[in-house]
Amino acid sequence: MSEPELRPKAEKLDATDELAGMRAQFVLDDAVYLDGNSLGALPRSVPGRVEDVVRRQWGSLRIRSWDESGWWTAPERIGDRIAPLVGAAPGQIVVGDSTSVNVFKAVVGAVRLAAEKEDGSAGESGRDEILVDATTFPTDGYIAASAARLTGCTLRPVTPDEVPGALSERTAAVLLNHVDYRTGRLHDLPSLTAAIHAAGAVAIWDLCHSAGALPVGLDEHGVDLAVGCTYKYLNGGPGSPAYLYVREDLQPRFDSPLPGWNSHADPFGMTPDYTPAPGALRGRVGTPDILSMLALEAALEVWDDVSIEAVRTKSLALTDFFLECVEAYVPEGTVESLTPPAHAQRGSQVALRCPDAGNVMRRLIDRGVIGDFREPDVLRFGFTPLYVGFGDVERAARVLGEMF
């Protein structure tokens, strides 16, 4: 299609978009914001909530807010708000710490689970290898390597496609990304989890680039452990706390490598011996970051009447339309899409490879189209269905075409 045809198409798509009204719940300007896969936009409910937390809860109630304002229960309460977005029943997610810290808890905890018998007693499992996604975000790899050294395991990087063939009786745990942060490729969580379980190993999934963008189905597919951040598609704010999912039947056996007073069964008993709290609470460590935690809770209110299936439908429509517009506007041979065309393999971003990508992205930002750049030659565009429209998509591709 040509420009005169694509603009009316965008207008028609926006007119029939059932999520179009969600945009008004965010603080946005005239720029096309396609970087929600790095930092989500600010929900309008957050500033007032943070002011209340600071002025009234901290300023007036002070220490009483741990009980009267519900500070103490925030990690599990907010975890239950995230749970439906990743396909989990309540009581399995605890919010707190960074993604990196939660990856460490999950990997070490998974190795310990793999080394135990079902009754929790020590066993000679012979499982001394951790598989890690070779294409993962670097920190996951760093943390997995440290966990391997700590637990006496060998670390083996493999691509997700190689996982089924790499599994063996030695495999203790497998750490994978649901969506590749560079390319936007969606990996097959159900089949890979099933393969990991068939080999007797523990499956850990990093959901940073999928939670809030597409259905995950943690409970449905029997995922053991999962982690994720909240500042991308969940719009929790810069550095907002991450979360840890521990499947309900594994919770009595989950042995966190970071026991803290907040995860003690009797946190105010101040006893020298550690007894873990029941349930997902044993994933807590220290005092929660209340300001960030409650900003996140306010941000999650935008999901109250939103179906994650509707979000996924729009996400695929947005990325399809963007690729159509790129094909129409960008000179042939200038850019190469790294994102799989098949819906079953696509997250909610499009990655384009082109020469001098860093400079191209700087020029795009100067023109009001905000994406990001990844070394050495990748332009990343993230599509957050709650506030990105089809007119935004058409404009972004048109401006991209003018860069060449």
N, C-alpha and C positions, 0 to 999 in steps of 0.2 A: 504493500500500500504506500501511497505518497503522503506527504504532510497534510494536504487538504482532507484526505480520507481518514487519517489516524486521529486527528483532533476531534472530529465528531464522534468517532468510535469511543474515544476516551470519555467524552461527555455522556454518551449513552451508558457506558459501563458505570460511571459515577452515579448516574441518576437511578440505577437499579441496584446499587450497592447497599445491602442490608446493614453493613457496619459503618456507613458513611457518617452517621450521627455521632459515633465515638470520637471523632476528631475534635469536637468541641470540648472534650474533657481534658485536653492537653494544651500546654503552653507552647505555641508554635508561631512562626513568623512567615515571611514570604518565601523563604528558602525551601528547596526540596530536600527534606531530611531523610537520607538513605543510609544512615549510620547507626540505626537502632540495634544492629547486631554488635555494636561496641558499647553504646550508651543510649538507653531509651530516653525518649522525651519526658519532660516533667508533667505528671498529672496535676490538674488544677487543685485537687483536694489536698495536696501535700503541704504547701506552705502554711496554711492555716493550722493543720494538725501539728506540724513541727513547732509553730509558735505556741500552741496550747501546751505541748510537752515541755517546752522551755519555760514559759512564763508561769503557767499554773501548776503543772505536775511537778516540775523541778523547783520552780521559783517559790511557790506557795506551800504545796504539800510536802515537798522535799522527801525525806526518807519514807514517809507514809505512802508514797506512790508505788513502792514495791508491792504493797497489798492493795491499796485503794484504787490505784490506776492500772493494776494488772501487769506491772512490769515483770514480776517474777515468772508469770506463765507465758510471756510473749513468745519465747522460742518455739514452743509446741503449738501455741494458738495460731501463730503465723504459718507454721508448717502445715497445719490443717487447711489453711487458705490456699496454699500452693498445691496441696495434694490432688484436687480434682483436675488441675491443669496438666498433671503428669500421669494421671490414671492411677492414683493411689487412694486407698481408703484412709480415713483418719487414723492418727496414732502411729504413723510410720515415718514422719518427717520432722526433723528438728532444725531450726534455723539458728545460725550463728557461725562465727569465724569466717575465714576466707575459703574460696574454692580449694586453694592449695592445701590448707590445713585439713579440710574435709577429705581430699584425695588421700592424704597421708593416713588419716584414720581408717578410711575404707580399704586401702591396699594392705596395710598391716593387719587390720581386723580380718580381711578375707584370707590371708595366709594362715592366721590363727584358726579360723573356722575350718579351713581345708585340712589342718593338722589334727583336728579333733574327731572323736567318734560322735555319733548322734547323741550319746548321753552326756557329752561335754568332757569326758575323760580324755587324757592324752593318748594319742595313738601314733604308731609308726607308719605314717602315711606315705613317706617317700616323695611327697610333693614339694619339690624344692626349686620350682621354676615359675617366674612371673612373666606372662606375655603382656606386652604393652604396644599400643597402636604406634607404629613407626612414623605415622603422619600427624601425630598428636600435637596439640599446643605445647610448646617447649616445657612449660612448668610441670605438666603431667608427667613427662618423661623424666625430668629432674627428680620429682618426688618419688616416682616408681623406682628409680635407681637407688635413692637413699633408703627406701623401704626394703629393697632387695638386700642391700648391705646389712641393714639392721636385723633382718630375719634369716640371714644366711642363705638366701635364694640367689639363683642366677636370673638375670634380667635378659629377656629375649625380645627385641623389637621386631614386629611383623606388621604387615598391612592387614586391615580387616579382612580382605579377601583371602589372605593366607592363613587366617586363624584356624579354620577347620582342619587343615592339613598339618598345622603345627601343634595341635593339642595332643597330649599324651598322658600317661599315668603319672608323669612328673609334674604336670601343670597344677599349680595351686590356685592361681587367680589370673584373670584376664581383665585389663583396663582398656576400654575402648571409648571413642568419641561417637556420639550419636550422629552429629553432623560435623564434617570436616571444616575447620575454621577458615582455611584458605579457599577451598573450591566450592563450598556449599553442598558437597555430596552428602546425602542421607544414607547411612548404613543400615543394614537389615537387622534391626534389634531382635525381632522374634526368632529368626533362624539362627543367628549367632549365639543368642542366649541358650537356645535349645542345644546347640552343638557343644557349648561350654559345659552345660549340665550333663550331657551324655558322657563327657569325659571325666566327670566327677569333680570339676573345678568350680570356682566361684566367679560369677559375672559381675563386673563393676562398670557402670556406664556414666560418662560425663555428659550431662544434658545442657551445658551452657548455651549451645546454639540451637536447641530445639524446644526447651520449655517456654511456653507462651507463644510458640510459632506453629506447632503441630501436635497432634495427639502422640503420646508416648506409650501408654499402656503398661506401666511398671507392674501392677498387680496381674493384669491379664497374661503377661508373658513370663511371669515368674522371675523377674530380675531380682538379684540378691541384694545388691547395694547400688546406690546412685548418688551422684553429687551434682551440684549446679550452682551457677551464680544467679543473681536476681537483678542485675543492673542492665541487662540487655533487653530482651523481649518482655520481661516482667516489669521494667521501668522503675526499679527501686531506688535509683540514684547512684552517683559515683561511689564506688566502694561499699555499696550496700551488702549486708551479710549474705553469705551463701547458705546452702542447706545440705543435709545428709539424710538419705533415705535408707532405712534398714527394714527389710521385709519382716512382717510381724512374727513369723515362726522362727526367724533367726535371732530375734532380739534377745532371748535369754542366753544365747551363746556368744553374742557379739562382745568381744573383748577389745575395747578401745585402747590404743596405745597412748592416749592422752587423758588419763583419768584426772578429773579436777573436782573441786569441791561442789561445783554446780551439777555434776553428774552423780554425786553421792546419794545413796538411798536416804541418808539423814544429813543433809548439807549443813545444818546448823548444830549438829552434834559435835563437830570439830574433833572427831576421833582420829587417832593416828592410822588406823586400819581402813582400807578402802572397801566399801561395799557398793557395787554399782546400782543405780536407780533402775527400776523396772522399765521395760519398753524402750522406745526411741530416746528417752531422756538420757540414757547412758552415752549418747552422742554429744551431750553438752560438755563444756570444759570449764571455762571461767565465767566471770560476770558478763552478762550480755551487753552489747553496745546499744544502749537503749535509744539514743537519738536516731541512729541509722535504722534500728529495728522498727521503730514506730513510724518512721517515714515510709519504710517499705510496706508496713501494714496499711497505711493510708493509700499508697499507690495501688495496692492489690484490689482496692474497692472497685476499680474500673472494670474488673472481671465479673462483678456480681451477676450481671444478666447477659453474659457473653458465652457462647458455645465455642469450645476449642475446635470443633469440627467446622463451624462457620469461618473461623480464623484460617484454618487450613485451606478451605475452598478458595477464599479470597487471596491467600498467599500464592497459591498456584496460578490463579488468574493474573495476579500482578506480575509475577515473574515471566509467565508466558507472554504477556503483553509487552513487557520490557524487551524481551528477546526479539519479538516481532518488530518493535520500533527500532532497536539497534540495527537489525538487518536492513530496515528501510532507510535509516538516516546516516549510518556510519559507512564510509567507503569500504567496499569489499576488500578483504585481505588485511584490513587495518587492525582489527581486534580478533581474538580467538576466545570463545567461551570455554571455561574450564568446568562449568557447572553442567552436570548431566541433563540431557533433555527429557529423560523419562521422569514422570512425576514421582514414581516410587523411589527414585534415587536423588530427589532434590529437596533441600531444606528450604529456607526462606531468604536466600541471598543468591546473587549472581556474581560470579567472579570472571572478569575479562582480562586476558593477557594482552599487553601491547607494549611496544617500545616506549621508553622514556615515561613509564607509567607514573612515577612520582611527580614529575612536572605536569603531566596531564591532569592528575587529581588536584594539584594546587590550582591550576587554571579553572577547573570545574568549580572548585569551592569559591573562587573569586567571582564566578558567574552565578552563584547561588544554588549549586547542586552539590550537596555534601555527602560524600562517601568516604572511603579511606583506601590507603595504599599498603600493600604488603610486599616486602622484598621477594624477588628482585624486580618483578614486572607485572604485578597483579593489582587491578582495580577491583575493589569489593563494594558491592551495593547491597545493603540490607533492606528488606521490605517488611515493615511492621504493619500488619493489616489494620490495626486499630486506628492508625492516623495517616497512613499513606494512601493516596487516591490514584486513580488511573490517569488523571490529568497531570499529577506529579511525575508519573512514569513517562508519559509522552514527552514532557518538557525535559526531563533528565536525558533521555536518549537523543532528543533533538540538539541539546547543547553539547552533548558528547560528540555528535557528528560534526559540529562546528569546530571541534578542537583539531581536526585533521585537514 
